[in-house]
């Protein structure tokens, strides 16, 4: 039971359960996830749509307004719906399923991604034994985005049976090894109010400067093709620390904030950030929300957690957040075995040392 780690994902690739056409970018395996890459085939759609019994290709060919060639690069207009075929195809074993998440660097750009598979009327859930193409719905909420085939916007997490820690099991893990720390490195033991059903509640940090970032209106697209530098000041402006500990968020605006708690994920677990209940208010706290084993952790316990970065968008009304207010919930789930490389061990892990509301790595901060 549990999420498959890197060496088991690599075995799926070797067995042909994950396929790629000749010339596609090399498959990139993370500690317990697989980076998925864009092909050149994309379509502009009039709205989001899910397949019910038909292939995704038949939907996009029937409903698509125009075909887009990412092989030569394309600018995706903000607030428009695009569907892109991914380079990776699947021929999963009958007992293996997957779920998908937006990558953290992409979610921090207010770029929403959701996976589509043939005949499956659910986003980001790939059923056991699925065989076929994988497609990605891409909607940029704040900025125009310059994209090219080969870019990676999301990731897949494979499993046979998920083992999410509930109630007593989560409390037992927390008792064995601290999972949350304060800014000064002191362990935070989970009281009953924090140890929510199925996860740990985290709160927002409004006692730092800047307290976060808010997306700006700009005519300049964000280039994810690597052709030019993206100046962070063109796209985001800092949000200063509120004098009274209360932050006014405007409806429909996009904010980057961070948690007061520093999260530590032991190397034989992964963490998924869950949608927060409506009783806490009408807002979204994340687009990405997946933490690899080893996030905020290091051998010997020297690393005492890393704050989680939040992508926050109020829906129907303006919102006043107060320092220490619960804002998200994280669920711990076991891996089937420990990965060969934990997050932070090696290159390509950009957020292990973040301290506060760090912007996407695709933006250049002076």
C-alpha positions as CSV (number, residue, x, y, z in Angstrom):
1,X,0.0,0.0,0.0
2,X,1.0,3.6,-0.5
3,X,2.3,6.0,-3.2
4,X,5.0,4.6,-5.5
5,X,8.5,6.1,-5.0
6,X,11.0,7.0,-7.6
7,X,12.5,3.5,-8.3
8,X,9.0,1.9,-8.7
9,X,8.0,4.7,-11.1
10,X,11.2,4.1,-13.0
11,X,10.2,0.4,-13.2
12,X,6.8,1.4,-14.7
13,X,8.6,3.4,-17.4
14,X,10.9,0.4,-18.2
15,X,8.0,-1.9,-18.4
16,X,6.2,0.3,-21.0
17,X,3.4,1.4,-18.6
18,X,4.5,4.9,-19.4
19,X,5.3,5.6,-23.1
20,X,6.8,8.5,-25.1
21,X,7.3,9.1,-28.8
22,X,10.8,9.2,-30.2
23,X,12.5,12.6,-29.7
24,X,10.4,13.5,-26.7
25,X,12.2,15.1,-23.6
26,X,13.7,12.6,-21.2
27,X,11.3,11.3,-18.6
28,X,11.9,13.1,-15.3
29,X,11.2,11.1,-12.2
30,X,10.9,13.0,-8.9
31,X,11.0,11.3,-5.4
32,X,7.5,10.0,-5.8
33,X,6.1,11.7,-8.9
34,X,6.6,11.9,-12.7
35,X,6.9,15.2,-14.5
36,X,4.5,15.3,-17.5
37,X,5.5,17.2,-20.6
38,X,3.5,19.0,-23.3
39,X,3.4,17.8,-26.9
40,X,3.1,20.2,-29.8
41,X,-0.6,19.4,-30.3
42,X,-3.0,21.8,-28.5
43,X,-6.5,23.2,-29.0
44,X,-8.3,26.4,-28.0
45,X,-11.7,25.5,-26.6
46,X,-14.7,27.7,-25.8
47,X,-15.1,26.3,-22.3
48,X,-14.0,23.5,-20.0
49,X,-15.5,20.1,-20.8
50,X,-15.2,16.6,-19.5
51,X,-15.5,13.4,-21.5
52,X,-18.4,11.0,-20.8
53,X,-17.7,7.8,-22.6
54,X,-15.8,9.3,-25.5
55,X,-12.1,10.1,-26.2
56,X,-10.7,13.5,-25.3
57,X,-9.5,13.8,-28.9
58,X,-13.0,13.5,-30.3
59,X,-14.1,16.2,-27.9
60,X,-11.4,18.7,-28.8
61,X,-11.7,18.0,-32.5
62,X,-15.5,18.6,-32.3
63,X,-15.5,21.6,-30.0
64,X,-12.1,23.2,-30.6
65,X,-12.1,26.8,-31.9
66,X,-8.7,26.4,-33.4
67,X,-5.7,24.2,-33.3
68,X,-2.4,25.4,-31.7
69,X,1.1,24.3,-32.6
70,X,3.3,24.4,-29.5
71,X,6.2,23.0,-31.6
72,X,6.9,26.6,-32.8
73,X,5.7,28.2,-29.6
74,X,2.5,30.0,-28.8
75,X,1.1,32.6,-26.5
76,X,-1.9,31.3,-24.5
77,X,-4.3,34.1,-23.7
78,X,-5.3,34.6,-20.1
79,X,-8.7,33.3,-19.0
80,X,-9.0,31.2,-22.1
81,X,-9.3,27.4,-22.1
82,X,-6.6,25.3,-23.9
83,X,-6.3,21.5,-24.0
84,X,-2.8,20.0,-24.8
85,X,-2.0,16.4,-25.5
86,X,0.9,15.3,-23.2
87,X,3.9,13.4,-24.6
88,X,3.4,10.6,-22.1
89,X,0.9,7.9,-22.9
90,X,-0.2,5.2,-20.4
91,X,-0.6,1.5,-20.4
92,X,-1.1,1.0,-16.7
93,X,-1.2,-2.4,-15.0
94,X,-4.7,-3.3,-13.8
95,X,-3.8,-2.6,-10.2
96,X,-2.1,0.8,-10.7
97,X,-3.9,4.2,-10.7
98,X,-2.7,7.8,-10.5
99,X,-3.7,11.3,-9.5
100,X,-2.2,14.6,-10.8
101,X,-1.2,18.0,-9.5
102,X,0.0,21.3,-10.9
103,X,3.7,21.8,-10.2
104,X,4.4,24.4,-7.6
105,X,6.3,26.7,-9.9
106,X,3.3,26.8,-12.2
107,X,0.6,27.3,-9.6
108,X,2.5,30.3,-8.3
109,X,1.9,31.9,-11.7
110,X,-1.9,31.6,-11.3
111,X,-1.8,28.9,-14.0
112,X,-4.4,26.2,-13.5
113,X,-3.9,22.7,-15.0
114,X,-6.2,19.7,-14.9
115,X,-5.6,16.3,-16.5
116,X,-8.2,14.7,-18.8
117,X,-8.3,11.0,-19.8
118,X,-10.5,9.2,-22.3
119,X,-14.0,8.3,-21.1
120,X,-13.3,9.6,-17.6
121,X,-15.6,12.5,-16.3
122,X,-13.2,13.5,-13.5
123,X,-10.2,15.9,-13.5
124,X,-6.8,14.8,-12.3
125,X,-7.8,11.2,-11.6
126,X,-6.5,8.4,-13.8
127,X,-8.3,5.1,-13.3
128,X,-6.6,1.7,-12.6
129,X,-5.4,0.0,-15.8
130,X,-5.9,3.1,-17.9
131,X,-4.5,2.8,-21.5
132,X,-4.5,5.7,-23.8
133,X,-3.5,9.4,-24.3
134,X,-3.3,11.9,-21.5
135,X,-4.4,15.5,-22.0
136,X,-4.0,18.6,-20.0
137,X,-6.5,21.5,-19.7
138,X,-4.5,24.8,-19.2
139,X,-6.1,28.0,-18.0
140,X,-4.0,31.0,-17.1
141,X,-6.0,33.2,-14.7
142,X,-3.8,36.3,-14.5
143,X,-1.2,36.5,-17.4
144,X,-0.7,35.6,-21.0
145,X,1.7,32.7,-21.1
146,X,4.3,31.9,-23.8
147,X,4.6,28.1,-24.1
148,X,6.5,25.6,-26.2
149,X,6.3,21.8,-26.5
150,X,8.5,20.0,-23.9
151,X,7.5,22.3,-21.0
152,X,6.4,20.5,-17.8
153,X,3.4,22.0,-16.0
154,X,2.1,19.2,-13.9
155,X,3.0,15.8,-12.4
156,X,1.5,12.4,-11.9
157,X,1.5,10.4,-8.6
158,X,1.1,6.6,-9.0
159,X,-0.3,4.1,-6.5
160,X,-1.9,0.7,-6.0
161,X,-3.7,1.6,-2.8
162,X,-3.5,5.0,-1.1
163,X,-2.8,5.0,2.6
164,X,-3.8,8.3,4.0
165,X,-3.1,8.8,7.7
166,X,-6.3,9.4,9.6
167,X,-7.0,10.4,13.2
168,X,-4.9,8.1,15.5
169,X,-2.4,7.1,12.8
170,X,-1.6,10.8,12.1
171,X,-1.3,11.6,15.8
172,X,1.0,8.6,16.2
173,X,3.3,9.8,13.4
174,X,3.3,13.3,14.9
175,X,4.2,11.9,18.3
176,X,7.2,10.0,16.8
177,X,8.5,12.8,14.7
178,X,7.5,16.5,14.8
179,X,5.8,17.5,11.5
180,X,5.3,21.2,12.2
181,X,7.8,23.8,13.5
182,X,7.6,27.5,14.4
183,X,9.8,30.1,12.7
184,X,12.4,29.7,15.5
185,X,12.7,26.0,15.0
186,X,10.6,24.9,18.0
187,X,8.4,21.8,17.4
188,X,4.7,22.5,17.3
189,X,2.7,19.6,18.8
190,X,-0.7,19.2,17.2
191,X,-3.5,20.0,19.6
192,X,-7.0,18.7,18.8
193,X,-8.0,21.9,17.0
194,X,-5.1,21.5,14.6
195,X,-5.4,17.7,14.1
196,X,-8.4,17.9,11.8
197,X,-10.1,14.8,10.4
198,X,-7.8,13.5,7.7
199,X,-5.1,16.1,8.0
200,X,-3.3,18.9,9.8
201,X,-4.6,22.5,9.7
202,X,-2.1,25.2,8.8
203,X,-2.6,28.9,9.4
204,X,-1.6,32.1,7.5
205,X,1.5,34.1,8.4
206,X,0.8,37.9,8.3
207,X,3.6,38.8,10.6
208,X,6.4,39.2,8.0
209,X,7.4,41.8,5.4
210,X,6.4,41.5,2.7
211,X,3.5,39.4,3.8
212,X,3.0,38.2,0.3
213,X,2.5,39.2,-3.4
214,X,-0.5,40.2,-5.5
215,X,-0.7,39.7,-9.3
216,X,-0.6,42.9,-11.4
217,X,-2.4,43.6,-14.6
218,X,0.2,43.7,-17.4
219,X,0.3,43.4,-21.2
220,X,3.6,41.4,-21.0
221,X,3.3,37.6,-21.3
222,X,5.3,35.3,-19.0
223,X,7.7,33.3,-21.1
224,X,8.0,29.6,-20.0
225,X,9.9,28.7,-23.1
226,X,13.2,30.0,-21.7
227,X,13.7,32.5,-24.5
228,X,13.8,35.6,-22.2
229,X,14.0,36.7,-18.6
230,X,10.7,37.3,-16.7
231,X,11.1,40.3,-14.4
232,X,9.0,39.6,-11.2
233,X,8.2,43.3,-10.8
234,X,6.3,43.2,-14.1
235,X,3.9,40.6,-12.8
236,X,3.7,40.9,-9.0
237,X,3.8,43.7,-6.4
238,X,4.7,43.1,-2.8
239,X,1.9,43.2,-0.1
240,X,3.2,45.0,3.0
241,X,2.7,43.6,6.5
242,X,-0.7,44.9,7.7
243,X,-0.3,47.2,10.8
244,X,-3.2,45.6,12.6
245,X,-2.6,41.9,11.6
246,X,-5.6,41.9,9.2
247,X,-5.2,41.7,5.4
248,X,-7.9,42.8,3.0
249,X,-8.0,40.5,-0.1
250,X,-9.9,41.7,-3.1
251,X,-12.3,39.4,-4.9
252,X,-10.9,38.0,-8.1
253,X,-7.3,38.9,-7.3
254,X,-4.5,36.4,-7.0
255,X,-2.2,36.4,-4.0
256,X,0.9,34.5,-2.9
257,X,1.0,34.0,0.9
258,X,2.7,31.5,3.2
259,X,1.9,29.5,6.3
260,X,2.9,30.4,9.8
261,X,3.9,26.8,10.4
262,X,7.0,25.2,8.9
263,X,6.1,21.8,7.4
264,X,8.4,18.8,7.6
265,X,7.6,15.7,5.5
266,X,9.5,12.5,6.5
267,X,11.1,10.7,3.6
268,X,8.7,7.7,3.6
269,X,5.6,10.0,3.3
270,X,4.1,12.4,0.9
271,X,1.7,15.3,1.6
272,X,-1.2,16.6,-0.4
273,X,-2.8,19.9,0.3
274,X,-6.6,19.5,0.4
275,X,-9.4,21.9,-0.5
276,X,-10.4,23.7,2.6
277,X,-14.0,23.5,3.8
278,X,-16.5,26.1,2.8
279,X,-17.2,26.9,6.4
280,X,-13.9,28.8,6.5
281,X,-14.9,31.1,3.7
282,X,-15.2,31.2,-0.1
283,X,-11.7,31.2,-1.4
284,X,-9.1,28.9,-3.0
285,X,-5.9,28.4,-1.1
286,X,-3.8,26.4,-3.6
287,X,-3.4,25.2,-7.2
288,X,-0.4,23.0,-6.7
289,X,-0.5,21.5,-3.2
290,X,1.8,18.4,-3.4
291,X,4.9,18.0,-1.3
292,X,7.4,15.3,-2.1
293,X,9.0,13.1,0.6
294,X,11.8,15.0,2.3
295,X,10.2,18.5,1.9
296,X,11.5,20.5,4.9
297,X,13.5,17.5,6.1
298,X,17.1,16.5,6.1
299,X,19.1,13.6,7.5
300,X,19.7,14.0,11.2
301,X,16.9,16.5,11.6
302,X,18.9,19.7,11.0
303,X,16.2,21.1,8.7
304,X,13.3,22.1,10.8
305,X,10.5,22.4,8.3
306,X,9.7,24.8,5.4
307,X,6.7,27.0,5.2
308,X,4.1,26.1,2.6
309,X,3.4,28.7,0.0
310,X,-0.3,29.4,-0.8
311,X,-2.0,30.5,-4.0
312,X,-5.0,32.4,-2.7
313,X,-8.0,33.7,-4.7
314,X,-11.2,35.0,-3.1
315,X,-14.3,33.9,-5.1
316,X,-17.5,35.8,-4.5
317,X,-16.6,38.4,-2.0
318,X,-13.7,40.4,-0.6
319,X,-12.0,38.6,2.3
320,X,-10.3,39.8,5.4
321,X,-7.6,37.4,6.6
322,X,-6.1,37.7,10.1
323,X,-2.7,36.5,11.3
324,X,-3.0,32.9,12.5
325,X,-6.3,32.2,10.7
326,X,-6.6,28.6,9.5
327,X,-6.2,28.6,5.7
328,X,-5.4,25.1,4.5
329,X,-5.2,21.4,5.4
330,X,-2.5,18.9,4.6
331,X,-2.9,15.2,4.4
332,X,0.0,12.8,5.0
333,X,0.1,9.5,3.0
334,X,2.5,6.6,3.2
335,X,4.8,5.5,0.4
336,X,5.0,1.9,-0.5
337,X,8.8,2.2,0.2
338,X,11.3,4.9,0.8
339,X,12.5,6.7,-2.3
340,X,16.1,6.5,-3.4
341,X,16.3,10.3,-3.4
342,X,14.3,12.6,-1.1
343,X,13.3,16.1,-1.9
344,X,16.3,18.4,-1.4
345,X,18.9,15.7,-2.1
346,X,20.3,16.7,-5.4
347,X,19.5,19.4,-8.0
348,X,16.2,20.7,-9.2
349,X,14.4,21.2,-5.9
350,X,13.9,24.9,-5.7
351,X,11.8,25.5,-2.6
352,X,13.5,23.5,0.1
353,X,15.0,26.6,1.7
354,X,12.1,29.1,1.0
355,X,11.3,31.2,4.0
356,X,8.1,33.0,3.4
357,X,6.0,33.7,0.2
358,X,8.5,32.9,-2.5
359,X,7.6,33.6,-6.1
360,X,7.8,31.1,-8.9
361,X,11.3,30.1,-10.1
362,X,10.2,31.2,-13.5
363,X,10.4,34.9,-12.3
364,X,13.6,36.8,-11.8
365,X,13.8,38.7,-8.5
366,X,16.5,41.3,-8.2
